[in-house]
Amino acid sequence: MSGLKTKELSKIGYTDDRARSLVINIMARHFKHHDNAAIIQLLTDIKARPADFLQDEVLGKIAAVFADQPEVRHFQSFDLLEAGGQLKVYGGKDIEHAARRQMEVAMSLPVTVQGALMPDAHMGYGLPVGGVLATEQAVIPYAVGVDIGCRMALTLFDEGESFLKRYSYQLQMAIREYTHFGMEGGLEFRQEHAVLDRPEFRDTPLLKSLHGKAVRQLGSSGSGNHFVEFGLLTLEADNSLSLPSKQYLALLSHSGSRGLGAAIAQHYTKIATDTCKLPRAAQQLAWLDMNSEAGQEYWLSMNLAGDYARACHQQIHRHLAKATGLKSLATIENHHNFAWEETLTDTRKVIIHRKGATPAHAGELGIIPGSMTTPAYLVRGKGAEQSLYSAAHGAGRAMSRSKAREKMTVSALNKIVAGAGVTLIGGSVEENPLAYKDIDRVMDAQRELVQVEGRFMPAIVRMHKE
């Protein structure tokens, strides 16, 4: 390494002191036995393709210097419109002003066609959580969200309340052993799934660099409001599953695409904000043209992240069914942080973003959860076009996470959970039941959007322990 001069580093593009100092330190420590020609070639590759090296424990620090530098891109500036498309609000009395204002800004985008605000809505980044937005030939990364493909999955088993009571301890042990929560890490045993062999992982430098993380995190769940829980589902007589109306043991999970989706969201949001200049109030709603290379890359990456999120749920449900010897009768699942290409009744093709909203086309099944001690509902969509064929994705937050920490203690949370007859594994005061809106009030506000087919009550709940 002693033969490598700063002049040589400058020649290959390492022109600032930060980059050169970083290279000299890292190469002296980790590459002292490599010859200069090999090092020059390696450094040239890192500068040319930083995304390929970002996940490397050693070289990632060098790659980050160049990944942080925005590529030279052409950009367009856009003004907001005074009157946007048609907006329909459900359960308006319980929706905070900040979320309404965010939705109004989204409606003033020149690419907006139509919008809807669900009764569980609250303020988010870009589009409010509970916001649904139809755009023309444009996809907005922050209208999809950071946790791309965050979703619900519900499996019904051929057992009931007696099994839950008799084998409660075994179910608790299984849920501890076969789930993992948190921003980092994964399950302690090897995961295999066809999604890991998808060719899209070789289609862009970003996806290539994220494959290793996807392998490590498959079958695990995030933090915050993500959960895996056993409980009892009571089916209505008129249900789409053609199953008898009675109580079933069921497994319910909520999580998304882990680090894969977050990295995709971050990468393409930066491209969008670099190329689509908007007034400050709307900056987070920068979009990618669907006909652009970046737009097509994001669409491909978003769909892969959605399929990866689905695979994570499949692994969780498969592992737990096998560990407990339970026989599955049916599984229902749905995304709620995603964008779809759809056709409105006037034949216009649009991109419908559902950020914290459940697809509810006519006859479509979905799951709308409450909290760790309140019901989740199995629903059938009614296909209301005014809601852009959507419904709420949960109870929705009544308090911010910081406010929930101020208002609730661990002992008070334990008392609430015990009083509801729920066993909580992990969890945090941020996710306490009082931090959420009344799920039954939310369901009442969307009677024209969905028909209830079943009611699930949690019994054993696992969440991330903050």
PyMOL commands that set and color helices and strands:
alter all, ss='L'
color gray80, all
select helices_A, chain A and resi 6-11+17-30+36-48+50-52+60-67+92-94+97-107+141-144+161-166+168-177+194-197+199-202+205-217+258-275+280-285+293-324+385-387+401-407+410-419+429-431+433-435+439-444
alter helices_A, ss='H'
color red, helices_A
select strands_A, chain A and resi 76-77+86-89+112-122+129-135+138-139+151-157+227-235+247-255+276-277+288-289+328-335+337-343+349-355+357-359+365-368+376-381+390-392+423-425+450-463
alter strands_A, ss='S'
color yellow, strands_A
deselect
rebuild
show_as cartoon
